[in-house]
């Protein structure tokens, strides 16, 4: 299962795009590596901005919940 490079959420393939179910990020198949690099560059650019910090915390919370949910499903 592919993971969103931005928020770590679940990604579904909806031709011709891969779409993140959590944040709505969409990209073509094969672009994942490029998108990852772009997202990282974007995050570096906005480091220090309070809105981004809030967003990041929200993402981390979501990811933690997602991981918990997946662990629960494995059992
Ligand atoms: Zn996402």
PDB file of the backbone (N, CA, C, O) and the ligand in Angstrom, with CONECT records:
HET     ZN  A 101       1
ATOM      1  N   UNK A   1       0.837  -1.205   0.000  1.00  0.00           N
ATOM      2  CA  UNK A   1       0.000   0.000   0.000  1.00  0.00           C
ATOM      3  C   UNK A   1       0.870   1.253   0.000  1.00  0.00           C
ATOM      4  O   UNK A   1       1.750   1.420   0.844  1.00  0.00           O
ATOM      5  N   UNK A   2       0.607   2.108  -0.945  1.00  0.00           N
ATOM      6  CA  UNK A   2       1.379   3.358  -1.014  1.00  0.00           C
ATOM      7  C   UNK A   2       0.964   4.295   0.110  1.00  0.00           C
ATOM      8  O   UNK A   2      -0.175   4.273   0.577  1.00  0.00           O
ATOM      9  N   UNK A   3       1.914   5.114   0.529  1.00  0.00           N
ATOM     10  CA  UNK A   3       1.636   6.098   1.569  1.00  0.00           C
ATOM     11  C   UNK A   3       1.863   7.496   1.018  1.00  0.00           C
ATOM     12  O   UNK A   3       2.759   7.719   0.203  1.00  0.00           O
ATOM     13  N   UNK A   4       1.050   8.425   1.468  1.00  0.00           N
ATOM     14  CA  UNK A   4       1.197   9.814   1.055  1.00  0.00           C
ATOM     15  C   UNK A   4       2.542  10.362   1.536  1.00  0.00           C
ATOM     16  O   UNK A   4       2.875  10.228   2.713  1.00  0.00           O
ATOM     17  N   UNK A   5       3.315  10.973   0.641  1.00  0.00           N
ATOM     18  CA  UNK A   5       4.612  11.528   1.043  1.00  0.00           C
ATOM     19  C   UNK A   5       4.446  12.762   1.926  1.00  0.00           C
ATOM     20  O   UNK A   5       5.391  13.174   2.599  1.00  0.00           O
ATOM     21  N   UNK A   6       3.269  13.346   1.930  1.00  0.00           N
ATOM     22  CA  UNK A   6       3.049  14.572   2.687  1.00  0.00           C
ATOM     23  C   UNK A   6       2.540  14.283   4.093  1.00  0.00           C
ATOM     24  O   UNK A   6       3.120  14.759   5.069  1.00  0.00           O
ATOM     25  N   UNK A   7       1.469  13.513   4.208  1.00  0.00           N
ATOM     26  CA  UNK A   7       0.854  13.315   5.524  1.00  0.00           C
ATOM     27  C   UNK A   7       0.942  11.871   5.997  1.00  0.00           C
ATOM     28  O   UNK A   7       0.587  11.579   7.139  1.00  0.00           O
ATOM     29  N   UNK A   8       1.409  10.956   5.140  1.00  0.00           N
ATOM     30  CA  UNK A   8       1.534   9.559   5.562  1.00  0.00           C
ATOM     31  C   UNK A   8       0.218   8.797   5.512  1.00  0.00           C
ATOM     32  O   UNK A   8       0.123   7.666   5.989  1.00  0.00           O
ATOM     33  N   UNK A   9      -0.791   9.425   4.931  1.00  0.00           N
ATOM     34  CA  UNK A   9      -2.106   8.804   4.857  1.00  0.00           C
ATOM     35  C   UNK A   9      -2.195   7.757   3.759  1.00  0.00           C
ATOM     36  O   UNK A   9      -1.259   7.563   2.984  1.00  0.00           O
ATOM     37  N   UNK A  10      -3.326   7.097   3.710  1.00  0.00           N
ATOM     38  CA  UNK A  10      -3.531   6.048   2.724  1.00  0.00           C
ATOM     39  C   UNK A  10      -3.745   6.650   1.340  1.00  0.00           C
ATOM     40  O   UNK A  10      -4.459   7.642   1.189  1.00  0.00           O
ATOM     41  N   UNK A  11      -3.120   6.043   0.329  1.00  0.00           N
ATOM     42  CA  UNK A  11      -3.210   6.543  -1.041  1.00  0.00           C
ATOM     43  C   UNK A  11      -3.898   5.502  -1.922  1.00  0.00           C
ATOM     44  O   UNK A  11      -3.521   4.330  -1.933  1.00  0.00           O
ATOM     45  N   UNK A  12      -4.900   5.946  -2.649  1.00  0.00           N
ATOM     46  CA  UNK A  12      -5.610   5.052  -3.569  1.00  0.00           C
ATOM     47  C   UNK A  12      -5.306   5.449  -5.011  1.00  0.00           C
ATOM     48  O   UNK A  12      -5.066   6.619  -5.311  1.00  0.00           O
ATOM     49  N   UNK A  13      -5.320   4.464  -5.885  1.00  0.00           N
ATOM     50  CA  UNK A  13      -5.100   4.757  -7.298  1.00  0.00           C
ATOM     51  C   UNK A  13      -6.431   5.041  -7.970  1.00  0.00           C
ATOM     52  O   UNK A  13      -7.312   4.184  -8.052  1.00  0.00           O
ATOM     53  N   UNK A  14      -6.549   6.297  -8.455  1.00  0.00           N
ATOM     54  CA  UNK A  14      -7.726   6.662  -9.234  1.00  0.00           C
ATOM     55  C   UNK A  14      -7.203   7.191 -10.554  1.00  0.00           C
ATOM     56  O   UNK A  14      -6.788   8.346 -10.648  1.00  0.00           O
ATOM     57  N   UNK A  15      -7.223   6.355 -11.561  1.00  0.00           N
ATOM     58  CA  UNK A  15      -6.595   6.667 -12.848  1.00  0.00           C
ATOM     59  C   UNK A  15      -6.909   8.081 -13.301  1.00  0.00           C
ATOM     60  O   UNK A  15      -8.063   8.503 -13.223  1.00  0.00           O
ATOM     61  N   UNK A  16      -5.911   8.829 -13.774  1.00  0.00           N
ATOM     62  CA  UNK A  16      -4.498   8.415 -13.840  1.00  0.00           C
ATOM     63  C   UNK A  16      -3.689   8.862 -12.624  1.00  0.00           C
ATOM     64  O   UNK A  16      -2.464   8.948 -12.700  1.00  0.00           O
ATOM     65  N   UNK A  17      -4.343   9.142 -11.528  1.00  0.00           N
ATOM     66  CA  UNK A  17      -3.623   9.702 -10.380  1.00  0.00           C
ATOM     67  C   UNK A  17      -3.660   8.782  -9.169  1.00  0.00           C
ATOM     68  O   UNK A  17      -4.561   7.959  -9.006  1.00  0.00           O
ATOM     69  N   UNK A  18      -2.651   8.951  -8.330  1.00  0.00           N
ATOM     70  CA  UNK A  18      -2.676   8.408  -6.987  1.00  0.00           C
ATOM     71  C   UNK A  18      -3.202   9.537  -6.104  1.00  0.00           C
ATOM     72  O   UNK A  18      -2.679  10.650  -6.149  1.00  0.00           O
ATOM     73  N   UNK A  19      -4.217   9.263  -5.314  1.00  0.00           N
ATOM     74  CA  UNK A  19      -4.828  10.325  -4.512  1.00  0.00           C
ATOM     75  C   UNK A  19      -4.778   9.958  -3.032  1.00  0.00           C
ATOM     76  O   UNK A  19      -5.141   8.849  -2.640  1.00  0.00           O
ATOM     77  N   UNK A  20      -4.321  10.914  -2.215  1.00  0.00           N
ATOM     78  CA  UNK A  20      -4.278  10.702  -0.774  1.00  0.00           C
ATOM     79  C   UNK A  20      -5.684  10.891  -0.206  1.00  0.00           C
ATOM     80  O   UNK A  20      -6.345  11.896  -0.470  1.00  0.00           O
ATOM     81  N   UNK A  21      -6.125   9.916   0.570  1.00  0.00           N
ATOM     82  CA  UNK A  21      -7.469   9.999   1.139  1.00  0.00           C
ATOM     83  C   UNK A  21      -7.520  10.977   2.307  1.00  0.00           C
ATOM     84  O   UNK A  21      -8.595  11.444   2.683  1.00  0.00           O
ATOM     85  N   UNK A  22      -6.360  11.286   2.879  1.00  0.00           N
ATOM     86  CA  UNK A  22      -6.336  12.166   4.052  1.00  0.00           C
ATOM     87  C   UNK A  22      -6.246  13.636   3.684  1.00  0.00           C
ATOM     88  O   UNK A  22      -7.046  14.446   4.152  1.00  0.00           O
ATOM     89  N   UNK A  23      -5.256  13.992   2.832  1.00  0.00           N
ATOM     90  CA  UNK A  23      -5.036  15.412   2.561  1.00  0.00           C
ATOM     91  C   UNK A  23      -5.383  15.784   1.123  1.00  0.00           C
ATOM     92  O   UNK A  23      -5.394  16.965   0.778  1.00  0.00           O
ATOM     93  N   UNK A  24      -5.669  14.784   0.275  1.00  0.00           N
ATOM     94  CA  UNK A  24      -6.090  15.094  -1.082  1.00  0.00           C
ATOM     95  C   UNK A  24      -4.957  15.301  -2.060  1.00  0.00           C
ATOM     96  O   UNK A  24      -5.195  15.615  -3.226  1.00  0.00           O
ATOM     97  N   UNK A  25      -3.719  15.129  -1.602  1.00  0.00           N
ATOM     98  CA  UNK A  25      -2.573  15.256  -2.502  1.00  0.00           C
ATOM     99  C   UNK A  25      -2.709  14.229  -3.619  1.00  0.00           C
ATOM    100  O   UNK A  25      -2.993  13.059  -3.364  1.00  0.00           O
ATOM    101  N   UNK A  26      -2.503  14.674  -4.866  1.00  0.00           N
ATOM    102  CA  UNK A  26      -2.597  13.732  -5.977  1.00  0.00           C
ATOM    103  C   UNK A  26      -1.356  13.827  -6.850  1.00  0.00           C
ATOM    104  O   UNK A  26      -0.783  14.902  -7.027  1.00  0.00           O
ATOM    105  N   UNK A  27      -0.958  12.702  -7.385  1.00  0.00           N
ATOM    106  CA  UNK A  27       0.225  12.665  -8.240  1.00  0.00           C
ATOM    107  C   UNK A  27       0.120  11.440  -9.126  1.00  0.00           C
ATOM    108  O   UNK A  27      -0.585  10.481  -8.812  1.00  0.00           O
ATOM    109  N   UNK A  28       0.836  11.494 -10.242  1.00  0.00           N
ATOM    110  CA  UNK A  28       0.814  10.365 -11.158  1.00  0.00           C
ATOM    111  C   UNK A  28       1.684   9.241 -10.633  1.00  0.00           C
ATOM    112  O   UNK A  28       2.628   9.466  -9.875  1.00  0.00           O
ATOM    113  N   UNK A  29       1.357   8.042 -11.043  1.00  0.00           N
ATOM    114  CA  UNK A  29       2.191   6.901 -10.713  1.00  0.00           C
ATOM    115  C   UNK A  29       3.586   7.145 -11.246  1.00  0.00           C
ATOM    116  O   UNK A  29       3.748   7.643 -12.360  1.00  0.00           O
ATOM    117  N   UNK A  30       4.602   6.799 -10.460  1.00  0.00           N
ATOM    118  CA  UNK A  30       5.973   7.009 -10.895  1.00  0.00           C
ATOM    119  C   UNK A  30       6.491   8.373 -10.492  1.00  0.00           C
ATOM    120  O   UNK A  30       7.687   8.646 -10.598  1.00  0.00           O
ATOM    121  N   UNK A  31       5.591   9.232 -10.028  1.00  0.00           N
ATOM    122  CA  UNK A  31       6.009  10.565  -9.590  1.00  0.00           C
ATOM    123  C   UNK A  31       6.253  10.607  -8.089  1.00  0.00           C
ATOM    124  O   UNK A  31       6.641  11.641  -7.545  1.00  0.00           O
ATOM    125  N   UNK A  32       6.030   9.506  -7.437  1.00  0.00           N
ATOM    126  CA  UNK A  32       6.081   9.485  -5.975  1.00  0.00           C
ATOM    127  C   UNK A  32       7.404  10.009  -5.446  1.00  0.00           C
ATOM    128  O   UNK A  32       7.424  10.810  -4.511  1.00  0.00           O
ATOM    129  N   UNK A  33       8.516   9.563  -6.036  1.00  0.00           N
ATOM    130  CA  UNK A  33       9.829  10.004  -5.563  1.00  0.00           C
ATOM    131  C   UNK A  33      10.007  11.504  -5.745  1.00  0.00           C
ATOM    132  O   UNK A  33      10.550  12.185  -4.875  1.00  0.00           O
ATOM    133  N   UNK A  34       9.540  12.017  -6.895  1.00  0.00           N
ATOM    134  CA  UNK A  34       9.649  13.445  -7.173  1.00  0.00           C
ATOM    135  C   UNK A  34       8.789  14.241  -6.184  1.00  0.00           C
ATOM    136  O   UNK A  34       9.210  15.274  -5.663  1.00  0.00           O
ATOM    137  N   UNK A  35       7.584  13.737  -5.941  1.00  0.00           N
ATOM    138  CA  UNK A  35       6.670  14.420  -5.005  1.00  0.00           C
ATOM    139  C   UNK A  35       7.266  14.435  -3.607  1.00  0.00           C
ATOM    140  O   UNK A  35       7.177  15.441  -2.902  1.00  0.00           O
ATOM    141  N   UNK A  36       7.872  13.325  -3.203  1.00  0.00           N
ATOM    142  CA  UNK A  36       8.504  13.249  -1.883  1.00  0.00           C
ATOM    143  C   UNK A  36       9.550  14.344  -1.740  1.00  0.00           C
ATOM    144  O   UNK A  36       9.607  15.034  -0.723  1.00  0.00           O
ATOM    145  N   UNK A  37      10.384  14.495  -2.780  1.00  0.00           N
ATOM    146  CA  UNK A  37      11.437  15.509  -2.757  1.00  0.00           C
ATOM    147  C   UNK A  37      10.832  16.901  -2.669  1.00  0.00           C
ATOM    148  O   UNK A  37      11.321  17.750  -1.923  1.00  0.00           O
ATOM    149  N   UNK A  38       9.773  17.135  -3.426  1.00  0.00           N
ATOM    150  CA  UNK A  38       9.117  18.445  -3.424  1.00  0.00           C
ATOM    151  C   UNK A  38       8.519  18.761  -2.072  1.00  0.00           C
ATOM    152  O   UNK A  38       8.633  19.881  -1.573  1.00  0.00           O
ATOM    153  N   UNK A  39       7.884  17.770  -1.489  1.00  0.00           N
ATOM    154  CA  UNK A  39       7.247  17.979  -0.185  1.00  0.00           C
ATOM    155  C   UNK A  39       8.296  18.317   0.855  1.00  0.00           C
ATOM    156  O   UNK A  39       8.093  19.199   1.689  1.00  0.00           O
ATOM    157  N   UNK A  40       9.423  17.611   0.805  1.00  0.00           N
ATOM    158  CA  UNK A  40      10.500  17.871   1.755  1.00  0.00           C
ATOM    159  C   UNK A  40      11.034  19.297   1.594  1.00  0.00           C
ATOM    160  O   UNK A  40      11.276  19.998   2.577  1.00  0.00           O
ATOM    161  N   UNK A  41      11.214  19.713   0.331  1.00  0.00           N
ATOM    162  CA  UNK A  41      11.713  21.058   0.060  1.00  0.00           C
ATOM    163  C   UNK A  41      10.722  22.087   0.573  1.00  0.00           C
ATOM    164  O   UNK A  41      11.113  23.109   1.137  1.00  0.00           O
ATOM    165  N   UNK A  42       9.438  21.817   0.377  1.00  0.00           N
ATOM    166  CA  UNK A  42       8.386  22.728   0.815  1.00  0.00           C
ATOM    167  C   UNK A  42       8.390  22.857   2.332  1.00  0.00           C
ATOM    168  O   UNK A  42       8.244  23.952   2.874  1.00  0.00           O
ATOM    169  N   UNK A  43       8.558  21.735   3.003  1.00  0.00           N
ATOM    170  CA  UNK A  43       8.552  21.752   4.464  1.00  0.00           C
ATOM    171  C   UNK A  43       9.749  22.524   4.999  1.00  0.00           C
ATOM    172  O   UNK A  43       9.635  23.233   5.999  1.00  0.00           O
ATOM    173  N   UNK A  44      10.897  22.391   4.339  1.00  0.00           N
ATOM    174  CA  UNK A  44      12.092  23.128   4.749  1.00  0.00           C
ATOM    175  C   UNK A  44      11.856  24.628   4.623  1.00  0.00           C
ATOM    176  O   UNK A  44      12.243  25.412   5.490  1.00  0.00           O
ATOM    177  N   UNK A  45      11.210  25.008   3.523  1.00  0.00           N
ATOM    178  CA  UNK A  45      10.970  26.412   3.214  1.00  0.00           C
ATOM    179  C   UNK A  45      10.133  27.091   4.297  1.00  0.00           C
ATOM    180  O   UNK A  45      10.376  28.248   4.640  1.00  0.00           O
ATOM    181  N   UNK A  46       9.161  26.378   4.826  1.00  0.00           N
ATOM    182  CA  UNK A  46       8.205  26.995   5.739  1.00  0.00           C
ATOM    183  C   UNK A  46       8.516  26.718   7.206  1.00  0.00           C
ATOM    184  O   UNK A  46       7.726  27.056   8.088  1.00  0.00           O
ATOM    185  N   UNK A  47       9.659  26.105   7.462  1.00  0.00           N
ATOM    186  CA  UNK A  47      10.034  25.843   8.867  1.00  0.00           C
ATOM    187  C   UNK A  47      10.079  27.161   9.642  1.00  0.00           C
ATOM    188  O   UNK A  47      10.615  28.159   9.159  1.00  0.00           O
ATOM    189  N   UNK A  48       9.522  27.152  10.821  1.00  0.00           N
ATOM    190  CA  UNK A  48       9.522  28.364  11.631  1.00  0.00           C
ATOM    191  C   UNK A  48       8.191  29.097  11.588  1.00  0.00           C
ATOM    192  O   UNK A  48       7.922  29.943  12.440  1.00  0.00           O
ATOM    193  N   UNK A  49       7.362  28.783  10.610  1.00  0.00           N
ATOM    194  CA  UNK A  49       6.055  29.434  10.533  1.00  0.00           C
ATOM    195  C   UNK A  49       5.065  28.688  11.423  1.00  0.00           C
ATOM    196  O   UNK A  49       4.954  27.464  11.368  1.00  0.00           O
ATOM    197  N   UNK A  50       4.365  29.439  12.227  1.00  0.00           N
ATOM    198  CA  UNK A  50       3.520  28.822  13.243  1.00  0.00           C
ATOM    199  C   UNK A  50       2.380  28.018  12.623  1.00  0.00           C
ATOM    200  O   UNK A  50       1.988  26.988  13.171  1.00  0.00           O
ATOM    201  N   UNK A  51       1.842  28.471  11.491  1.00  0.00           N
ATOM    202  CA  UNK A  51       0.739  27.738  10.883  1.00  0.00           C
ATOM    203  C   UNK A  51       1.211  26.361  10.432  1.00  0.00           C
ATOM    204  O   UNK A  51       0.497  25.367  10.561  1.00  0.00           O
ATOM    205  N   UNK A  52       2.443  26.327   9.895  1.00  0.00           N
ATOM    206  CA  UNK A  52       2.985  25.053   9.446  1.00  0.00           C
ATOM    207  C   UNK A  52       3.213  24.133  10.640  1.00  0.00           C
ATOM    208  O   UNK A  52       3.012  22.922  10.547  1.00  0.00           O
ATOM    209  N   UNK A  53       3.627  24.707  11.744  1.00  0.00           N
ATOM    210  CA  UNK A  53       3.847  23.900  12.949  1.00  0.00           C
ATOM    211  C   UNK A  53       2.548  23.265  13.407  1.00  0.00           C
ATOM    212  O   UNK A  53       2.511  22.096  13.790  1.00  0.00           O
ATOM    213  N   UNK A  54       1.498  24.043  13.362  1.00  0.00           N
ATOM    214  CA  UNK A  54       0.187  23.529  13.748  1.00  0.00           C
ATOM    215  C   UNK A  54      -0.236  22.408  12.806  1.00  0.00           C
ATOM    216  O   UNK A  54      -0.737  21.368  13.234  1.00  0.00           O
ATOM    217  N   UNK A  55      -0.022  22.644  11.520  1.00  0.00           N
ATOM    218  CA  UNK A  55      -0.378  21.635  10.518  1.00  0.00           C
ATOM    219  C   UNK A  55       0.405  20.352  10.730  1.00  0.00           C
ATOM    220  O   UNK A  55      -0.128  19.249  10.604  1.00  0.00           O
ATOM    221  N   UNK A  56       1.686  20.517  11.057  1.00  0.00           N
ATOM    222  CA  UNK A  56       2.545  19.363  11.240  1.00  0.00           C
ATOM    223  C   UNK A  56       2.086  18.549  12.445  1.00  0.00           C
ATOM    224  O   UNK A  56       2.057  17.319  12.404  1.00  0.00           O
ATOM    225  N   UNK A  57       1.734  19.244  13.504  1.00  0.00           N
ATOM    226  CA  UNK A  57       1.240  18.554  14.698  1.00  0.00           C
ATOM    227  C   UNK A  57      -0.028  17.784  14.364  1.00  0.00           C
ATOM    228  O   UNK A  57      -0.222  16.650  14.804  1.00  0.00           O
ATOM    229  N   UNK A  58      -0.887  18.423  13.576  1.00  0.00           N
ATOM    230  CA  UNK A  58      -2.134  17.771  13.183  1.00  0.00           C
ATOM    231  C   UNK A  58      -1.828  16.525  12.360  1.00  0.00           C
ATOM    232  O   UNK A  58      -2.474  15.492  12.531  1.00  0.00           O
ATOM    233  N   UNK A  59      -0.845  16.621  11.469  1.00  0.00           N
ATOM    234  CA  UNK A  59      -0.447  15.475  10.649  1.00  0.00           C
ATOM    235  C   UNK A  59       0.112  14.364  11.514  1.00  0.00           C
ATOM    236  O   UNK A  59      -0.217  13.192  11.329  1.00  0.00           O
ATOM    237  N   UNK A  60       0.965  14.742  12.465  1.00  0.00           N
ATOM    238  CA  UNK A  60       1.571  13.744  13.345  1.00  0.00           C
ATOM    239  C   UNK A  60       0.494  13.015  14.149  1.00  0.00           C
ATOM    240  O   UNK A  60       0.556  11.800  14.338  1.00  0.00           O
ATOM    241  N   UNK A  61      -0.477  13.770  14.612  1.00  0.00           N
ATOM    242  CA  UNK A  61      -1.563  13.177  15.372  1.00  0.00           C
ATOM    243  C   UNK A  61      -2.329  12.182  14.495  1.00  0.00           C
ATOM    244  O   UNK A  61      -2.640  11.069  14.918  1.00  0.00           O
ATOM    245  N   UNK A  62      -2.625  12.608  13.272  1.00  0.00           N
ATOM    246  CA  UNK A  62      -3.359  11.775  12.326  1.00  0.00           C
ATOM    247  C   UNK A  62      -2.584  10.499  12.030  1.00  0.00           C
ATOM    248  O   UNK A  62      -3.146   9.405  11.976  1.00  0.00           O
ATOM    249  N   UNK A  63      -1.253  10.671  11.836  1.00  0.00           N
ATOM    250  CA  UNK A  63      -0.403   9.540  11.500  1.00  0.00           C
ATOM    251  C   UNK A  63      -0.372   8.555  12.668  1.00  0.00           C
ATOM    252  O   UNK A  63      -0.437   7.342  12.467  1.00  0.00           O
ATOM    253  N   UNK A  64      -0.271   9.082  13.884  1.00  0.00           N
ATOM    254  CA  UNK A  64      -0.234   8.225  15.062  1.00  0.00           C
ATOM    255  C   UNK A  64      -1.530   7.426  15.140  1.00  0.00           C
ATOM    256  O   UNK A  64      -1.520   6.228  15.423  1.00  0.00           O
ATOM    257  N   UNK A  65      -2.629   8.095  14.889  1.00  0.00           N
ATOM    258  CA  UNK A  65      -3.916   7.422  14.917  1.00  0.00           C
ATOM    259  C   UNK A  65      -3.969   6.349  13.827  1.00  0.00           C
ATOM    260  O   UNK A  65      -4.456   5.240  14.049  1.00  0.00           O
ATOM    261  N   UNK A  66      -3.458   6.704  12.648  1.00  0.00           N
ATOM    262  CA  UNK A  66      -3.460   5.790  11.513  1.00  0.00           C
ATOM    263  C   UNK A  66      -2.652   4.536  11.845  1.00  0.00           C
ATOM    264  O   UNK A  66      -3.085   3.417  11.570  1.00  0.00           O
ATOM    265  N   UNK A  67      -1.476   4.735  12.437  1.00  0.00           N
ATOM    266  CA  UNK A  67      -0.620   3.609  12.800  1.00  0.00           C
ATOM    267  C   UNK A  67      -1.316   2.716  13.826  1.00  0.00           C
ATOM    268  O   UNK A  67      -1.268   1.489  13.742  1.00  0.00           O
ATOM    269  N   UNK A  68      -1.955   3.353  14.781  1.00  0.00           N
ATOM    270  CA  UNK A  68      -2.682   2.607  15.796  1.00  0.00           C
ATOM    271  C   UNK A  68      -3.791   1.776  15.155  1.00  0.00           C
ATOM    272  O   UNK A  68      -4.015   0.618  15.506  1.00  0.00           O
ATOM    273  N   UNK A  69      -4.461   2.395  14.222  1.00  0.00           N
ATOM    274  CA  UNK A  69      -5.568   1.734  13.542  1.00  0.00           C
ATOM    275  C   UNK A  69      -5.071   0.523  12.763  1.00  0.00           C
ATOM    276  O   UNK A  69      -5.695  -0.538  12.787  1.00  0.00           O
ATOM    277  N   UNK A  70      -3.921   0.690  12.058  1.00  0.00           N
ATOM    278  CA  UNK A  70      -3.364  -0.396  11.260  1.00  0.00           C
ATOM    279  C   UNK A  70      -2.933  -1.555  12.157  1.00  0.00           C
ATOM    280  O   UNK A  70      -3.136  -2.721  11.818  1.00  0.00           O
ATOM    281  N   UNK A  71      -2.339  -1.224  13.301  1.00  0.00           N
ATOM    282  CA  UNK A  71      -1.912  -2.269  14.241  1.00  0.00           C
ATOM    283  C   UNK A  71      -3.107  -3.060  14.730  1.00  0.00           C
ATOM    284  O   UNK A  71      -3.061  -4.282  14.868  1.00  0.00           O
ATOM    285  N   UNK A  72      -4.168  -2.335  14.985  1.00  0.00           N
ATOM    286  CA  UNK A  72      -5.396  -2.962  15.453  1.00  0.00           C
ATOM    287  C   UNK A  72      -5.918  -3.935  14.377  1.00  0.00           C
ATOM    288  O   UNK A  72      -6.394  -5.029  14.681  1.00  0.00           O
ATOM    289  N   UNK A  73      -5.811  -3.495  13.102  1.00  0.00           N
ATOM    290  CA  UNK A  73      -6.314  -4.318  12.010  1.00  0.00           C
ATOM    291  C   UNK A  73      -5.501  -5.589  11.825  1.00  0.00           C
ATOM    292  O   UNK A  73      -6.026  -6.611  11.382  1.00  0.00           O
ATOM    293  N   UNK A  74      -4.215  -5.524  12.168  1.00  0.00           N
ATOM    294  CA  UNK A  74      -3.333  -6.677  11.945  1.00  0.00           C
ATOM    295  C   UNK A  74      -3.673  -7.855  12.852  1.00  0.00           C
ATOM    296  O   UNK A  74      -3.471  -9.016  12.497  1.00  0.00           O
ATOM    297  N   UNK A  75      -4.194  -7.523  14.033  1.00  0.00           N
ATOM    298  CA  UNK A  75      -4.450  -8.571  15.024  1.00  0.00           C
ATOM    299  C   UNK A  75      -5.607  -9.495  14.618  1.00  0.00           C
ATOM    300  O   UNK A  75      -5.941 -10.425  15.351  1.00  0.00           O
TER     301      UNK A  75
HETATM  302 ZN    ZN A 101      -1.746  13.058   2.309  1.00  0.00          ZN
END
